[in-house]
């Protein structure tokens, strides 16, 4: 009986010893350590080394399930919603509130706003497929110029112009050919369509699509970047040292 008990104890001891070398199969899967996890997050969060960051046009923000009072919503807050909701708003209520906001925010009159829109539309891509994106890009150039010290100073050199004002940036001599030759008049008073929407979205959301200050027509020999097929060629980057920041753009 004593020998039998010893044998049992020996078998139990062997089983315990062997089990200590059996690694559970799921432990073979790679576990991310704290250092590795931080490295992965750093790679995911590090932006690509590009000079121009293109945005998702309209609005990239998701919409919650909370009901939104579109009829009374602040037009600036509208652009915190998703594209479908923004489209729904404009289909229901039109652009009146958007135009009022732009005129007040940029210190321009309604007539000046119509001139700006006409210039941008005339400078855009004639292909209807790309009118929104090209219009957004051209508007972005004007927006960049009122945030550029060099372009503000250039326009200020004309004694009755104000470089801080987007209207005077648009009509400044020798800047936008369609204004100089009068071709912008073909679009004067057009306050609808994809091109117009591109202008509205850029000026209200202030989400920049690029950081260029100039462009040339598609058949130019200038080196730069295009955003649409046969669209304008954009160049001359707004640098950090040239940036002018001010909460309110003022006019004379």
Number of C-alpha atoms within 10 A of each C-alpha: 6 7 8 9 10 11 12 12 12 11 12 12 11 11 11 10 11 10 10 8 8 8 9 8 7 7 8 8 7 7 9 10 9 9 8 11 12 12 12 12 10 11 11 10 9 8 9 10 7 7 12 14 13 14 12 12 17 22 19 13 12 12 14 9 6 6 7 13 8 16 9 7 12 13 20 13 10 19 20 17 17 16 19 12 18 19 13 12 17 15 10 11 12 13 18 10 13 19 20 15 18 19 15 11 15 18 20 20 15 14 12 17 21 20 22 24 27 25 28 29 29 22 24 23 24 14 13 10 12 18 22 22 22 28 27 28 29 28 29 23 25 24 21 22 27 26 23 23 17 16 21 21 13 15 24 18 12 13 7 10 19 22 29 27 24 27 24 23 25 23 20 19 13 8 13 20 15 18 22 14 9 11 15 21 16 13 16 18 13 15 18 11 11 19 26 20 21 25 24 24 21 21 22 18 17 13 17 22 21 23 22 26 22 20 23 18 16 16 10 10 9 13 12 15 15 18 16 17 12 14 23 24 21 24 19 12 16 22 12 8 8 13 15 16 11 10 6 10 15 15 15 9
